[in-house]
Structure formats: structure tokens, C-alpha cells
């Protein structure tokens, strides 16, 4: 799905087999950010209700196994039971990845397994985006174990920023499993609350987050590591607004919001690249966040 993160695009594909995934996803989209000690966000939440809580009352939960074969058997059982399964992979190791060279650390990424035959798995990846290596198109095909095994068994650094995104992938923080081959198992929801208690100071809403970021850039350069999270926020908000427009639910200034959010990733990329060449363009980022904060504050 164009504009959706690699996690959300494939969760959308999983849900689309049974439900109106566009509606479920759009209605879940929100933006909250936890503010760290340095004043910058150190975690984002993009969904409420959380996307692992499926419409039929079941829940997707992380599972792992140190044995590739045992994990493969569990995923096969999941496909037989539900028709598909989501697996956590190193996105840079998928055969259709446009990533040039191997990154220093694994890139946590969800992929959908929708069929398993002796000696091969049918894998679908609906993620699409403009990446440094080129335009990433959705990837689909039969993968033999020698192609899938390196991606499926990659162990991301659980203290890295991408791992924080993995823990928050559904919108509420979830405990990541031990290292190994990781997949999502569909189970009945537990009686006890499934969300971990909130920790830290969280800003609620698109307007509040954008206002805070505009203020932050006035005092210091935007941290480069926030670019991915803001790209996700922009893509998800555009998806939400586009769906609302189709359903006649969009705010009166939806077109201006879509244009502003669509331009944000390009503005951030240009400003960060300019800074890397010794020319700061903080004014562009401040202007973009200020405009978004103003527009979002007018949304009922």
C-alpha cells in the first residue's frame, strides 16, 4: 500500500482477506509521541485501537523459536488454520529489496506468507516507497528456504530505534519475543488488558506533535533518526484523509491537509541533506510543522 509503513502495509494485507481493511486501518490512525529527556520524541504511536486486536476478537501476538524448522512448522500451521501468517524478517534480505548493500543492522519488516508447499513458501510484501536504492515495488513470489531463511532468522538489535518501532508497530507497546525466527500467532485475546502501561510524557494528537516539533527545530536541528517516524506519520495521515474523503467524512480543508502531509517527507529529506552539506534549512521544517499544526488544530 503506497504511503503505509512496511509493518502497516502488510497488516493491512492480512486483514483484507477477511474485513474492510481500509476502514479498520483508517479509523485506527492517530498520532501520539513520547517526549524523551532531550525534548525530542523517542517513541511514536500511530494506531488506536491497536492493530493487533482484530475485528473478530482475536489478537496477533509475537512468537519466536530458535529453531528455523520448528518456526517454519508453526508458520505452516498458522497458514493452514487462518489462510496466511505474518513473519518478521530483515527487509534488506528479501530478494526484491532495493536496499543497496547490507545495512549495519537488521531492518525489522513484516511479510505475509499466504501459502506453503513442500520446499517453498509463497511470500507477499505490499510495502512500496521511494528508498535510497530506488523505488520499492511490492514483492510476491515463491521462496525456497535458502532465500527465505536468511531474512526470517535475522536478529535485529532489540535496543535499536527500529526495534522500538517493532514494539510499537500495532500502536500499543508489545513485548518483543526472544531472538530467533519471529512470527505473529493469531489467538484469542487474553482477559487481562493487552496494552503495557504508558510510560513517560506523551503528546496526544497530530496538532500537538507538530507544534512541539516546530518549537523543537527553533532551538536545535531535527534529529535525523526521526525522519522515518515522520514519514510513517505522514503516509498514515494521508491514507486516513483519503479514506475519509471517499466516505464523505473528511474535514472541509482535507485537500490542504493532504498536500501538507504529502510534502513533509520531501521537506525533511531536503533539509537534512542540506544540513549534511553544511547549509541548515531549519526554516523549511519549521514552516512545514507550523502549517500542519495550524491545519490540524482546525479538525473537529
N, C-alpha and C positions, 0 to 999 in steps of 0.2 A: 504493500500500500504506500503510494507516494506520500512523503512527509511524515510517516509514522516511524518511530524508532524500531530497531531490529527486534526488540522484545515485543513491542505492542503490535507490530505488523503481523507477527506470527501467532500471537494470542488471538488477534482478530481472525486470522485464517482458521484457527482451531474452533472458535465459537461459531464461525459462519456455517459450519457443517450442520448445526442444529438450530441456530437462532438468528435473529436480525442483528448481526454483529455491528453494523453501522450504528444502530440505535443504542445498543448496550454500551458501546465504546464512547460515543459522543456524550451520552448522559453521565458518564463517569468522569469526564475530563474536568480537571480543576488544576490550580497551581498553588502549592504552598512550598515554602523554603525554610530550612532550619539555618539560623544565623550562628556562625562559629565565633570563636573568641576574637578573630581578626576582623570581624564585621562583615565578612563575605559569607554567602550561603555555602554550607558544606554538605547539604543533602537536599534533594527535591522530592516532592510527591506530586504525581501527575494525575492520580485517579482516586475517586471516592464516589461510589463504593469501589473497593479493591477488585481488580480484575480476576483474581484467583477464585473469587466467590461467584460461581457460575449460576445462571438463572434457574436451574433445576434443583438447587440446594446442595449440589456437590461442590467440592473445592479442589483446586490444583495445589499440590504440595511438593516441595523439593525432596527428592530421594537420591541416594548415591550408593555406589558399590565400588570397591577397589578392584573387583574382577570385571574385565571387559565382557567376558562371556556371560556372567551372571546378570550384569546390567543389560546386555543385549536381550537375554531371555525375558527380563522384566518388561522391557520396552515392547517386545513382541507380544507379551500377554496384554499390555495396555492397548496395543493396536487391535488385537483380536476382540477385546472387551468393548472398546469405545470407537473403533474405526480409525484412530490416529493417536499420536502421542507427541509431546513436546520434549526435546532434548536440549541440554545446554552444551554448546560447542564453542570452540575457538573460531570465531568468524573468519579470521585470516587464513585458516587452514582448509576452508571449504573450497572445492575445486573451481567454483565460479567466482571466487573473491577477486576484487580488483586491487586489493592491498598489494603494494609493491614491496617485496622483501618481507622478512619476518619481523614483526614488532618486537620490542624488547620484552613485553609481557603479553599474556593471552588477552584476547578481546572477547569477553563473555557475550554470547549471542544465542538466541533461541532459533531452533529449526524444527520443522514439522515432519514427522515420519508418518506416512499415511498408508503404507503397505510394506509387508516384509515377505520375502520369498527365500528359499534356500540359497545362501551365498550372496544375497543382495538386499538392500533397503531402498525404498523409494522415499526420497527426501525432497521437501519443498521449502523454499525460503522466499518469503514475499517481500523482504526488505529491498527498498530501492532508494538511492540517494546519490548525490554528487560527492564522491570521495577524492582524496588526493591522487589516487591511482586512476581515476576516471569515473564514468557513470556506472553505478552498480545496478544492474538489472536483476529482477527476481531470478532465482535459480531453482531448477527442478530436474530431477533425474534419478536413475537407479545407481546407487553407490555400492561398490563392493567393500568388504571390511578394510582392505588396505587403503581405501580412500577415506572412509568414514572414521576409522579407528583413531588416527592422529588428532582429528578435530574433537571427537567425542570424549577422549581421555585427557585432553589438555587441562591443566590445573591452574586457574587464574590465581593471582596473588590476592588472598582474601582481605588484605588490608589496603588494597589499591582503590583508587576512585572508581574504576569500572565495577569492582566488587560491591561497592556501596550502591551503585546503580542496580546491580543484580538483586541485592537485598530489598531494594525499594521498587522493583520492577512492576509490582502489582498496584502500588500506591500506598500500601501499608508495609512497614518493615517486617520482613520474614527472616527467620533464622536460616542461614545457608548450611547445607549439609557438609559432612567431612569431604576432603578432596577425593577425587575419583571420577568415574563416569556418572554424570548427573542427568536426571530426567525429572519430569513432572508427573506425579501419580494422581489420578482422579479418585477421590474418596468422599465419603460422607463427611459433612462438616462436624467438627467437634462441638460439644455442648458449650464448653468454655469459650470465652472470646478468643478470636484468632489473631487479633492485632496486638503487637507488643505495645506497652505503654509509650506515649510520646515522650521524647527526651529533648531537652533544650528549648530554645525560644523559636517558635515557628511563626512566620508571617503567612497570613491567610489571604489568598486571592491574587489574581493577575495584577490588579491595580497596585496593591500594597507591595508586591515583589518588584514590580517595575519602578515604582517610586523609590524604593530602597536602593535599587541598583543605580539609578540615576544619581542619587546622592553619593553613593559609594565611589562612582567614577570621578566625581568632582574632587575627591581627596586623594585618589590613587588609581593607577592603571588597572583595568579589569583583568583578573587572573585568567590566563589562557585556558586553564582546566575547566572553566565554567562554560566554554563555548559549546561543548557537546550537550550539556544540560539545557542550555538556552535554545539550541537547535531543536531539541526534543519538545520543549515548551511551545515553540513557535509552530512546529508541524502539527502538534496535537490541537492547538487552539484553532488553526486554520481548518483542520478536519472537523472539529466541533462546529465552527461557524458555518462551514459549507453544508453540513448535515442540517443544521437549524434553518438555513435558507431554503433547502429543499422541502422541509416540513412546515415552512411558513412560521417559524418560531424565532427567527433571527432578530436582533435589535435593529432599530432604524439605521444605524450607522455601521452595519455589518461589513459593507464593502470597504469602508475606510479601515476598519479593524483588520480585515483580511490582508489588505495591501500593506499595512504597517507591520503586521507579524511576518508576512512573507518576506519583507525587505530586511528584517532584523538579522538573520544569519549572515547575509551578504555584508551588511554594515559592520558587524562584529569581525568577520573574517578580514575585511579590508583594513579596518582599524588596527587589528592585531598584527597583520603583515606589515603595515606601515610602521608600527612601533618597532618591529624586529629590524627594520631598515633604518631606525634612528629618528623617525618622524612620528611623533604622537598625534593621533587624531581622536582624542577623547571627546572632542566636541560632537563628533558624529554619533558616538554611542550615547552620550548624554541626551542629545536631541531625540534619538530613537526611543529611549526608555521614557523620557518625559512625555512624548507624544502618546505612547502606549498607555502610560499611567492615566493621562487625561481621558483618552477614549474609553478605557476600561472602567474608570470611575463613573461613567455615564450609563453603564449597562445596568438595567434594573435588577 
